Amino acid sequence: MSQTNILLESGTNELELVEFFIDEKDAVSGQTYRGFYGVNVAKVLEIIRMPVVTQLPEIPHPSVLGAFNLRSRIIPLVDLALWLGKAMCTDKNDTKVIVSEFNRITSAFMVSGVTRIHRLSWTQVEPPGQHLNEYSGSSVTGVVRFEDRILLILDMEKILADLNPGLAMRIEATAMAEIEETRKPVKKEHYRALIADDSTSIRRMIGTMLEKAGFEVTQTVNGQDAWDALAGLKQKAAEGNIPLTDLVDILVSDIEMPVMDGHNLTKRVKDDPVLKELPVILFSSLITDRLRHKGESVGADDQISKPNITELTKRAYELIAQRQGIAL
């Protein structure tokens, strides 16, 4: 099964999920259980049969089975069940491999099988509750309920970051000096940033970095909450007869979020006669060469791939300076 060619129009608040399953054996009862999971089609390059795998000399985690050659590309293969702490009971000859690309990294995940592709609205995706977060180790980003099953959307970025800490988002110790140089020509003492990201850890890290760089930060958990916050600021500016920029200077948004995604949020902002002047940066693992056009089509001022948080902060100041007509 190769990558789907179904293309969603950007900004419609829709997504496509590849549904796959893992057949696992309960360690106590010995019974087989089928768990259903999903991954955004935008992250999937193709789905293949189990390839010939070569073991790696240094294995970072037992779930990394090795690597394989796919059209002259060496791709690491992860046993997703093992990473989730489960024992897959599918014969390896019958398994499927999902080849994915995000955060500019190509990797592959072994699963029991793949069922179908769903086209959904982000309003159908529920954020995981506290109990599910604790049970899954915060590796689930969303839940979709069907009549006969529940589908869990996995945080593939977290999985890769756990397997290879070098890919995790971090604040570089040397970054602040560069950012200070960028902000010097920007005259306002404090700038205000609005963040939309459904990951608590990433949201806090973005907030910490921006605060260190001199921003006052408001955090929201999805596009709908950010839109509601912007609507409130717009009303407050109108009532006080003040510019919107007295209340907010930049919006930083993830793309994949329950209820309302970042593309839809950006489109709403850029279609609004007042909010359209607000710079919007999309900060997401989905910023790749083949997907960048989606952000451009909804009017994003810039798009930065996770985990490049230092570049995010520098570009925030540069966009504010551009809006003010300041040469950096």
C-alpha positions in Angstrom: 0.0 0.0 0.0 1.7 3.2 -1.1 1.0 6.7 0.2 -2.5 8.0 -0.4 -2.9 10.7 -3.0 -6.0 12.1 -1.3 -5.3 15.7 -0.8 -7.2 17.8 1.7 -7.7 21.4 1.1 -5.8 23.4 3.7 -7.7 25.2 6.4 -10.8 23.0 6.4 -10.1 21.6 9.9 -10.0 18.1 8.4 -7.5 15.3 8.7 -6.9 11.9 7.3 -5.8 9.1 9.6 -4.2 5.8 8.7 -5.8 3.2 11.0 -3.6 0.3 12.0 -3.8 -2.3 14.7 -1.5 -4.3 17.0 -2.5 -7.8 18.1 -1.1 -8.4 21.6 -1.2 -11.2 24.1 -2.2 -10.5 27.6 0.6 -11.7 29.9 -1.9 -12.8 32.6 -4.8 -14.4 30.8 -3.0 -15.4 27.6 -5.9 -14.0 25.5 -5.3 -12.0 22.4 -6.4 -8.3 22.3 -6.5 -6.0 19.2 -5.7 -2.4 19.9 -6.5 0.2 17.2 -4.3 3.2 16.6 -3.9 6.0 14.1 -1.3 8.2 12.5 -1.8 11.3 10.3 -1.6 10.4 6.6 0.6 13.5 6.1 3.3 11.7 8.1 3.1 8.5 6.1 5.3 7.9 3.0 4.2 4.4 2.3 3.1 1.1 3.9 5.1 -2.0 3.0 5.5 -5.7 3.9 8.1 -6.7 6.4 11.5 -6.0 4.8 14.9 -7.8 5.4 16.3 -6.1 8.5 19.9 -5.7 9.4 20.8 -5.4 13.0 22.6 -2.2 14.1 25.9 -2.4 16.1 24.5 -0.2 18.8 20.8 -0.5 19.7 19.5 2.5 21.5 16.4 0.6 22.7 15.2 -3.0 22.5 12.2 -1.9 20.3 14.6 -0.8 17.5 14.9 -4.0 15.4 17.6 -2.7 13.1 17.5 -1.0 9.7 16.6 -1.8 6.1 17.3 -0.5 2.7 14.4 1.1 0.8 15.4 2.5 -2.6 18.9 3.4 -1.4 17.6 4.9 1.9 18.7 3.3 5.2 15.7 3.4 7.5 15.5 2.4 11.2 12.7 0.0 12.1 10.8 0.2 15.4 8.7 -2.6 16.8 5.8 -0.3 17.9 4.2 -2.9 20.2 7.5 -3.4 22.1 7.9 0.3 22.5 4.4 0.5 24.0 5.3 -2.3 26.4 3.2 -4.9 24.6 3.9 -8.4 23.2 2.8 -8.6 19.6 1.5 -12.0 18.7 1.4 -11.5 14.9 3.8 -13.6 12.8 6.5 -11.3 11.5 5.9 -12.5 8.0 2.3 -11.1 8.2 3.2 -7.8 9.8 3.1 -4.4 8.0 5.6 -1.6 8.2 4.6 2.1 8.1 7.3 4.3 6.6 6.9 7.8 7.9 8.5 11.2 7.7 8.2 14.0 10.2 10.6 16.4 11.9 12.7 15.9 8.7 13.4 12.3 9.8 12.4 9.2 7.9 11.7 6.1 10.1 9.5 3.0 10.1 7.2 1.3 12.5 6.2 -2.4 12.5 2.5 -3.1 13.3 0.2 -6.1 13.0 -1.8 -4.7 10.2 -3.4 -1.7 8.5 -7.1 -1.4 8.0 -8.2 1.8 6.2 -7.9 5.6 5.9 -10.4 7.8 7.7 -11.3 11.4 6.7 -12.4 13.2 9.9 -12.9 16.7 11.3 -10.6 17.7 14.1 -13.7 18.3 16.1 -14.1 14.5 16.2 -10.8 14.1 17.9 -10.9 14.3 21.7 -7.9 15.2 23.8 -6.7 12.3 26.0 -7.9 12.4 29.6 -5.5 12.4 32.5 -5.9 8.7 33.2 -5.1 7.8 29.6 -2.1 10.1 29.7 -0.8 8.4 32.8 -1.5 4.9 31.4 0.1 5.6 28.0 3.1 7.6 29.3 1.7 10.7 27.5 2.2 8.9 24.2 -1.4 9.5 23.0 -2.3 12.9 21.5 -6.0 12.2 20.6 -8.9 9.8 20.8 -11.5 9.0 18.1 -14.6 7.1 19.1 -16.2 4.7 16.6 -19.3 2.6 17.3 -17.3 -0.6 17.8 -13.8 0.6 18.8 -11.7 3.4 20.1 -8.8 4.6 18.0 -5.8 6.2 19.7 -3.6 8.7 17.9 0.0 8.1 18.9 2.5 10.8 19.5 5.1 9.6 17.0 7.4 12.5 17.8 7.6 11.6 21.4 8.4 8.0 20.5 11.3 9.0 18.3 12.6 11.5 20.8 12.5 8.8 23.5 14.4 6.4 21.3 16.9 9.1 20.2 17.2 11.9 22.8 19.3 13.8 20.2 16.1 14.5 18.3 14.2 15.9 21.3 13.4 19.6 21.6 15.8 21.4 23.8 16.8 25.0 24.6 20.4 25.5 23.5 22.6 27.2 26.1 24.2 29.4 23.4 20.9 30.5 21.8 20.1 33.4 24.0 23.0 35.6 22.9 21.9 35.2 19.2 18.3 36.0 20.2 19.4 39.1 22.1 21.1 40.4 19.0 18.0 39.8 17.0 15.7 41.7 19.5 18.0 44.8 20.0 16.4 46.9 17.1 12.9 46.0 18.3 11.9 49.0 20.5 9.0 47.8 22.5 10.0 46.7 26.0 7.7 43.6 26.2 6.1 41.7 23.5 3.2 39.4 23.8 3.0 35.9 22.3 0.0 33.6 22.1 0.9 29.8 21.8 -1.4 27.0 20.7 -0.1 23.5 21.2 -1.8 20.4 22.6 1.5 18.9 24.0 1.9 20.2 27.6 5.7 19.6 27.5 6.2 21.4 24.2 3.9 24.2 25.1 5.8 24.8 28.3 9.1 24.7 26.5 8.1 27.2 23.8 6.7 29.4 26.6 9.9 29.2 28.6 12.1 30.0 25.6 9.9 33.0 24.6 9.8 34.3 28.2 13.6 34.1 28.4 13.7 36.1 25.2 11.5 38.8 26.8 8.0 37.9 25.7 4.9 37.8 27.9 3.3 34.5 26.9 -0.3 33.2 26.9 -0.6 29.4 26.4 -3.6 27.6 24.9 -4.1 23.9 24.3 -5.6 23.9 20.8 -6.7 26.1 17.9 -10.2 26.7 19.2 -8.9 28.0 22.5 -6.4 30.3 20.7 -9.2 31.5 18.4 -11.4 32.3 21.4 -8.6 34.1 23.1 -7.9 36.2 19.9 -11.6 37.0 19.6 -11.5 38.3 23.2 -8.4 40.4 22.5 -10.0 41.8 19.3 -13.1 42.9 21.2 -11.0 44.4 24.0 -8.9 46.4 21.5 -12.1 47.7 19.9 -13.7 48.7 23.2 -10.5 50.5 24.3 -9.9 52.0 20.9 -6.4 50.7 20.9 -4.3 48.8 18.3 -4.5 45.0 18.6 -0.7 45.0 18.8 -1.0 46.6 22.3 -2.4 43.2 23.4 -0.7 40.5 21.2 2.2 40.6 18.8 2.6 37.1 17.4 0.8 33.8 17.3 2.8 30.5 17.4 0.7 27.4 16.6 1.1 23.7 16.2 -0.7 22.1 13.3 -2.1 18.8 14.6 -4.5 19.6 17.5 -7.8 18.3 18.6 -11.0 20.4 18.0 -9.3 23.0 15.7 -5.9 22.5 13.9 -3.3 25.1 13.2 -4.1 25.4 9.5 -7.7 26.3 10.2 -6.7 28.7 12.9 -4.3 30.4 10.6 -6.9 30.7 7.9 -9.4 32.3 10.3 -6.8 34.8 11.5 -5.8 35.8 8.0 -9.4 36.0 6.8 -10.3 38.4 9.6 -9.9 42.2 8.7 -8.4 43.0 12.1 -6.4 39.9 13.0 -4.9 39.5 9.6 -2.0 41.8 10.5 -0.9 39.5 13.3 2.2 37.4 12.3 1.6 33.7 12.5 4.3 31.1 12.8 3.4 27.4 12.3 5.7 25.3 14.5 5.1 21.6 13.7 6.7 18.3 12.8 4.6 18.5 9.6 6.8 21.3 8.1 8.5 19.4 5.3 9.2 20.3 1.7 6.3 18.3 0.4 3.8 19.7 2.9 5.0 23.4 3.2 2.5 24.5 0.6 -0.4 23.8 3.0 0.8 26.5 5.4 1.5 28.9 2.6 -2.0 28.4 1.2 -3.6 29.6 4.5 -1.3 32.6 4.8 1.2 31.6 7.5 4.0 34.1 7.8 6.5 31.4 8.5 6.8 27.7 9.1 9.4 26.1 11.3 9.9 22.4 11.8 10.1 21.0 15.3 12.3 20.7 17.2 14.1 23.9 16.0 12.9 26.1 18.9 15.8 28.6 18.7 15.0 29.5 15.1 11.3 29.9 16.2 12.2 32.6 18.7 14.5 34.5 16.3 11.9 34.5 13.6 9.3 35.8 16.0 11.4 38.9 16.6 12.1 39.2 12.9 8.5 39.1 11.9 7.5 41.7 14.5 10.3 43.9 13.2 9.1 43.5 9.7 5.6 44.5 10.7 7.0 47.6 12.4 9.2 48.5 9.4 12.5 48.0 11.4 15.5 46.7 9.5 17.4 44.0 11.4 
